[in-house]
């Protein structure tokens, strides 16, 4: 299973749902501190082989020019927790490794 870092914009129910389904999910603000720059988080996740789960488009832009362990991003703020979980499971089933991949969650729901 992928190990995730959820950025500060990912709702707590999403983090809890992923954890209850066996995923190891860390909160970016707890791991790296509140307000840590997105690039610093992206680089730390690459070093730790952790996939970023986010709804912040800045990560997609940064990931185009930076080595990373994967970015799963969504824009639809009205997605239900169940839909996000479904998308994550489908992405994991499709990829053995998400290194340097940017996956838009909406395409997997």
BAVOKOL-889772 format. One record per atom (N, C-alpha, C): chain; z, y, x; atom name; residue in one letter. Coordinates in Angstrom, 3 decimals. Layout:
<recs>
margu:up:north:east:rovo:marnu
A:Z:Y:X:CA:A .
...
</recs>
This chain:
<recs>
margu:up:north:east:rovo:marnu
A:0.000:-1.199:0.841:N:X .
A:0.000:0.000:0.000:CA:X .
A:0.000:1.244:0.873:C:X .
A:-0.682:2.258:0.377:N:X .
A:-0.662:3.519:1.085:CA:X .
A:0.733:4.138:1.002:C:X .
A:1.079:4.854:2.042:N:X .
A:2.300:5.648:2.045:CA:X .
A:1.877:7.095:1.816:C:X .
A:2.537:7.761:0.881:N:X .
A:2.127:9.102:0.467:CA:X .
A:3.145:10.160:0.842:C:X .
A:2.628:11.372:1.006:N:X .
A:3.431:12.586:1.005:CA:X .
A:2.894:13.427:-0.138:C:X .
A:3.749:13.710:-1.104:N:X .
A:3.389:14.554:-2.240:CA:X .
A:3.732:15.991:-1.887:C:X .
A:2.755:16.866:-2.001:N:X .
A:3.058:18.259:-1.686:CA:X .
A:3.939:18.870:-2.771:C:X .
A:4.383:20.077:-2.534:N:X .
A:5.379:20.693:-3.411:CA:X .
A:4.872:20.962:-4.816:C:X .
A:3.563:20.894:-5.037:N:X .
A:3.011:21.155:-6.357:CA:X .
A:2.903:19.906:-7.230:C:X .
A:3.152:18.737:-6.671:N:X .
A:3.075:17.490:-7.436:CA:X .
A:4.382:17.334:-8.223:C:X .
A:4.282:17.166:-9.539:N:X .
A:5.503:17.074:-10.351:CA:X .
A:6.373:15.863:-10.016:C:X .
A:7.661:16.043:-10.142:N:X .
A:8.624:14.968:-9.870:CA:X .
A:8.343:13.704:-10.672:C:X .
A:7.978:13.776:-11.962:N:X .
A:7.689:12.532:-12.686:CA:X .
A:6.563:11.709:-12.058:C:X .
A:5.600:12.373:-11.438:N:X .
A:4.518:11.653:-10.762:CA:X .
A:5.074:10.910:-9.543:C:X .
A:5.886:11.594:-8.763:N:X .
A:6.503:10.961:-7.589:CA:X .
A:7.344:9.766:-8.020:C:X .
A:8.146:9.941:-9.046:N:X .
A:9.009:8.855:-9.528:CA:X .
A:8.198:7.676:-10.059:C:X .
A:7.092:7.953:-10.760:N:X .
A:6.242:6.878:-11.279:CA:X .
A:5.610:6.085:-10.146:C:X .
A:5.136:6.771:-9.138:N:X .
A:4.555:6.070:-7.985:CA:X .
A:5.611:5.211:-7.290:C:X .
A:6.781:5.770:-7.086:N:X .
A:7.864:5.009:-6.453:CA:X .
A:8.237:3.778:-7.276:C:X .
A:8.310:3.928:-8.594:N:X .
A:8.705:2.796:-9.437:CA:X .
A:7.621:1.717:-9.490:C:X .
A:6.426:2.064:-9.016:N:X .
A:5.344:1.091:-8.937:CA:X .
A:5.126:0.590:-7.513:C:X .
A:6.128:0.790:-6.671:N:X .
A:6.122:0.203:-5.340:CA:X .
A:5.590:1.063:-4.216:C:X .
A:5.162:2.267:-4.514:N:X .
A:4.643:3.146:-3.473:CA:X .
A:5.785:3.862:-2.751:C:X .
A:5.616:4.021:-1.461:N:X .
A:6.541:4.853:-0.689:CA:X .
A:5.996:6.274:-0.749:C:X .
A:6.762:7.153:-1.360:N:X .
A:6.321:8.531:-1.558:CA:X .
A:7.402:9.469:-1.040:C:X .
A:7.010:10.367:-0.164:N:X .
A:7.902:11.387:0.387:CA:X .
A:7.503:12.728:-0.202:C:X .
A:8.465:13.608:-0.342:N:X .
A:8.179:14.978:-0.786:CA:X .
A:7.979:15.841:0.456:C:X .
A:6.907:16.607:0.493:N:X .
A:6.594:17.426:1.664:CA:X .
A:7.733:18.382:1.998:C:X .
A:8.314:19.003:0.966:N:X .
A:9.360:19.979:1.234:CA:X .
A:10.623:19.327:1.803:C:X .
A:10.865:18.070:1.461:N:X .
A:12.035:17.361:2.006:CA:X .
A:11.770:16.863:3.420:C:X .
A:10.550:16.427:3.673:N:X .
A:10.199:15.884:4.990:CA:X .
A:9.977:16.965:6.042:C:X .
A:9.314:18.043:5.633:N:X .
A:8.870:19.043:6.607:CA:X .
A:9.456:20.425:6.371:C:X .
A:10.175:20.605:5.261:N:X .
A:10.784:21.898:4.964:CA:X .
A:9.948:22.698:3.989:C:X .
A:10.635:23.427:3.121:N:X .
A:9.980:24.273:2.123:CA:X .
A:9.115:25.316:2.824:C:X .
A:7.904:25.509:2.354:N:X .
A:7.042:26.553:2.893:CA:X .
A:6.312:26.185:4.167:C:X .
A:6.373:24.932:4.602:N:X .
A:5.638:24.513:5.799:CA:X .
A:4.144:24.682:5.548:C:X .
A:3.438:25.169:6.540:N:X .
A:2.000:25.412:6.405:CA:X .
A:1.259:24.117:6.091:C:X .
A:0.241:24.220:5.243:N:X .
A:-0.537:23.049:4.850:CA:X .
A:-1.135:22.330:6.051:C:X .
A:-1.631:23.078:7.018:N:X .
A:-2.220:22.452:8.204:CA:X .
A:-1.177:21.642:8.971:C:X .
A:0.031:22.153:9.078:N:X .
A:1.105:21.420:9.759:CA:X .
A:1.433:20.122:9.020:C:X .
A:1.434:20.179:7.693:N:X .
A:1.695:18.975:6.895:CA:X .
A:0.568:17.968:7.090:C:X .
A:-0.669:18.437:7.039:N:X .
A:-1.830:17.558:7.218:CA:X .
A:-1.781:16.860:8.575:C:X .
A:-1.463:17.605:9.615:N:X .
A:-1.396:17.024:10.964:CA:X .
A:-0.229:16.050:11.100:C:X .
A:0.918:16.386:10.527:N:X .
A:2.073:15.482:10.583:CA:X .
A:1.763:14.188:9.842:C:X .
A:1.122:14.292:8.707:N:X .
A:0.755:13.090:7.943:CA:X .
A:-0.232:12.227:8.716:C:X .
A:-1.129:12.845:9.446:N:X .
A:-2.062:12.077:10.281:CA:X .
A:-1.296:11.292:11.334:C:X .
A:-0.340:11.930:11.982:N:X .
A:0.465:11.265:13.006:CA:X .
A:1.285:10.118:12.433:C:X .
A:1.709:10.260:11.177:N:X .
A:2.586:9.269:10.532:CA:X .
A:1.813:8.304:9.632:C:X .
A:0.490:8.429:9.604:N:X .
A:-0.397:7.597:8.774:CA:X .
A:0.015:7.648:7.303:C:X .
A:0.223:8.852:6.803:N:X .
A:0.590:9.076:5.407:CA:X .
A:-0.520:9.843:4.703:C:X .
A:-0.843:9.419:3.502:N:X .
A:-1.862:10.058:2.677:CA:X .
A:-1.214:11.199:1.896:C:X .
A:-1.896:12.317:1.832:N:X .
A:-1.384:13.454:1.076:CA:X .
A:-1.852:13.351:-0.372:C:X .
A:-0.926:13.514:-1.286:N:X .
A:-1.221:13.630:-2.709:CA:X .
A:-0.939:15.075:-3.085:C:X .
A:-1.946:15.753:-3.642:N:X .
A:-1.810:17.182:-3.869:CA:X .
A:-2.681:17.654:-5.018:C:X .
A:-2.362:18.811:-5.534:N:X .
A:-3.270:19.515:-6.433:CA:X .
A:-3.568:20.902:-5.875:C:X .
A:-3.460:21.019:-4.569:N:X .
A:-3.715:22.260:-3.838:CA:X .
A:-5.057:22.117:-3.108:C:X .
A:-6.055:22.853:-3.555:N:X .
A:-7.403:22.753:-2.974:CA:X .
A:-7.454:23.124:-1.495:C:X .
A:-6.458:23.849:-1.006:N:X .
A:-6.443:24.208:0.416:CA:X .
A:-6.472:22.969:1.301:C:X .
A:-5.839:21.889:0.857:N:X .
A:-5.839:20.672:1.663:CA:X .
A:-7.248:20.101:1.811:C:X .
A:-8.049:20.191:0.773:N:X .
A:-9.431:19.693:0.859:CA:X .
A:-10.222:20.501:1.879:C:X .
A:-10.025:21.800:1.896:N:X .
A:-10.726:22.644:2.860:CA:X .
A:-10.273:22.349:4.285:C:X .
A:-8.978:22.235:4.489:N:X .
A:-8.445:21.935:5.818:CA:X .
A:-8.878:20.560:6.303:C:X .
A:-8.928:19.605:5.391:N:X .
A:-9.254:18.225:5.759:CA:X .
A:-10.696:18.072:6.229:C:X .
A:-11.555:19.006:5.872:N:X .
A:-12.944:18.933:6.323:CA:X .
A:-13.057:19.100:7.831:C:X .
A:-12.112:19.814:8.443:N:X .
A:-12.186:20.123:9.874:CA:X .
A:-11.048:19.540:10.692:C:X .
A:-10.223:18.681:10.079:N:X .
A:-9.037:18.159:10.751:CA:X .
A:-8.945:16.658:10.533:C:X .
A:-8.636:15.907:11.590:N:X .
A:-8.398:14.473:11.443:CA:X .
A:-7.181:14.278:10.550:C:X .
A:-7.259:13.311:9.627:N:X .
A:-6.137:13.088:8.723:CA:X .
A:-6.136:11.645:8.236:C:X .
A:-5.039:11.269:7.585:N:X .
A:-4.873:9.893:7.102:CA:X .
A:-5.368:9.724:5.669:C:X .
A:-5.885:10.772:5.076:N:X .
A:-6.412:10.724:3.723:CA:X .
A:-5.788:11.791:2.852:C:X .
A:-6.585:12.289:1.916:N:X .
A:-6.119:13.277:0.956:CA:X .
A:-6.587:12.831:-0.425:C:X .
A:-5.646:12.701:-1.337:N:X .
A:-5.953:12.450:-2.744:CA:X .
A:-5.583:13.727:-3.480:C:X .
A:-6.568:14.314:-4.131:N:X .
A:-6.378:15.635:-4.715:CA:X .
A:-6.829:15.635:-6.174:C:X .
A:-6.149:16.411:-6.973:N:X .
A:-6.558:16.584:-8.364:CA:X .
A:-6.416:18.046:-8.758:C:X .
A:-7.272:18.481:-9.680:N:X .
A:-7.250:19.866:-10.143:CA:X .
A:-6.730:20.020:-11.555:C:X .
A:-6.879:18.987:-12.353:N:X .
A:-6.511:19.062:-13.764:CA:X .
A:-4.991:19.014:-13.918:C:X .
A:-4.408:20.149:-14.242:N:X .
A:-2.955:20.235:-14.374:CA:X .
A:-2.440:19.537:-15.630:C:X .
A:-3.351:19.161:-16.508:N:X .
A:-2.955:18.493:-17.744:CA:X .
A:-3.013:16.976:-17.659:C:X .
A:-3.310:16.444:-16.463:N:X .
A:-3.312:14.988:-16.323:CA:X .
A:-1.927:14.433:-16.603:C:X .
A:-1.892:13.336:-17.308:N:X .
A:-0.624:12.660:-17.563:CA:X .
A:-0.232:11.860:-16.323:C:X .
A:1.040:11.640:-16.188:N:X .
A:1.551:10.852:-15.063:CA:X .
A:0.859:9.500:-15.008:C:X .
A:0.696:8.866:-16.143:N:X .
A:0.040:7.557:-16.219:CA:X .
A:-1.391:7.623:-15.668:C:X .
A:-2.103:8.710:-15.960:N:X .
A:-3.471:8.860:-15.470:CA:X .
A:-3.509:9.013:-13.954:C:X .
A:-2.577:9.775:-13.415:N:X .
A:-2.508:9.946:-11.959:CA:X .
A:-2.211:8.603:-11.305:C:X .
A:-1.272:7.860:-11.854:N:X .
A:-0.943:6.543:-11.321:CA:X .
A:-2.159:5.621:-11.370:C:X .
A:-2.880:5.608:-12.471:N:X .
A:-4.075:4.780:-12.604:CA:X .
A:-5.101:5.128:-11.530:C:X .
A:-5.319:6.414:-11.336:N:X .
A:-6.275:6.854:-10.312:CA:X .
A:-5.862:6.428:-8.916:C:X .
A:-4.582:6.571:-8.597:N:X .
A:-4.079:6.176:-7.277:CA:X .
A:-4.281:4.676:-7.057:C:X .
A:-3.958:3.877:-8.056:N:X .
A:-4.125:2.421:-7.933:CA:X .
A:-5.595:2.073:-7.718:C:X .
A:-6.484:2.707:-8.445:N:X .
A:-7.918:2.429:-8.287:CA:X .
A:-8.423:2.821:-6.906:C:X .
A:-7.956:3.950:-6.405:N:X .
A:-8.345:4.371:-5.053:CA:X .
A:-7.857:3.351:-4.039:C:X .
A:-6.611:2.934:-4.182:N:X .
A:-6.076:1.955:-3.226:CA:X .
A:-6.845:0.636:-3.284:C:X .
A:-7.235:0.224:-4.476:N:X .
A:-7.996:-1.019:-4.607:CA:X .
A:-9.385:-0.913:-3.971:C:X .
A:-9.918:0.293:-3.882:N:X .
A:-11.258:0.493:-3.335:CA:X .
A:-11.274:0.687:-1.817:C:X .
A:-10.158:1.113:-1.249:N:X .
A:-10.112:1.441:0.176:CA:X .
A:-9.031:0.638:0.887:C:X .
A:-9.394:0.138:2.038:N:X .
A:-8.396:-0.467:2.900:CA:X .
A:-7.676:0.618:3.704:C:X .
A:-8.425:1.677:4.015:N:X .
A:-7.911:2.780:4.820:CA:X .
A:-8.541:4.072:4.298:C:X .
A:-7.745:5.101:4.117:N:X .
A:-8.257:6.377:3.628:CA:X .
A:-8.461:7.399:4.739:C:X .
A:-8.382:6.960:5.993:N:X .
A:-8.519:7.878:7.116:CA:X .
A:-9.736:8.779:6.979:C:X .
A:-9.501:10.086:7.028:N:X .
A:-10.523:11.130:6.958:CA:X .
A:-11.316:11.130:5.656:C:X .
A:-10.761:10.533:4.613:N:X .
A:-11.390:10.550:3.290:CA:X .
A:-10.683:11.579:2.404:C:X .
A:-11.463:12.261:1.599:N:X .
A:-10.931:13.156:0.570:CA:X .
A:-11.380:12.567:-0.754:C:X .
A:-10.419:12.169:-1.566:N:X .
A:-10.750:11.568:-2.858:CA:X .
A:-10.220:12.444:-3.993:C:X .
A:-11.120:12.797:-4.905:N:X .
A:-10.775:13.597:-6.075:CA:X .
A:-10.338:12.645:-7.166:C:X .
A:-9.107:12.732:-7.532:N:X .
A:-8.473:11.789:-8.456:CA:X .
A:-9.196:11.698:-9.799:C:X .
A:-9.684:12.813:-10.290:N:X .
A:-10.347:12.812:-11.596:CA:X .
A:-11.519:11.833:-11.656:C:X .
A:-12.154:11.587:-10.530:N:X .
A:-13.270:10.652:-10.483:CA:X .
A:-12.855:9.187:-10.575:C:X .
A:-11.564:8.913:-10.535:N:X .
A:-11.052:7.546:-10.536:CA:X .
A:-10.297:7.198:-11.822:C:X .
A:-10.262:8.133:-12.747:N:X .
A:-9.480:7.909:-13.969:CA:X .
A:-10.404:7.413:-15.079:C:X .
</recs>
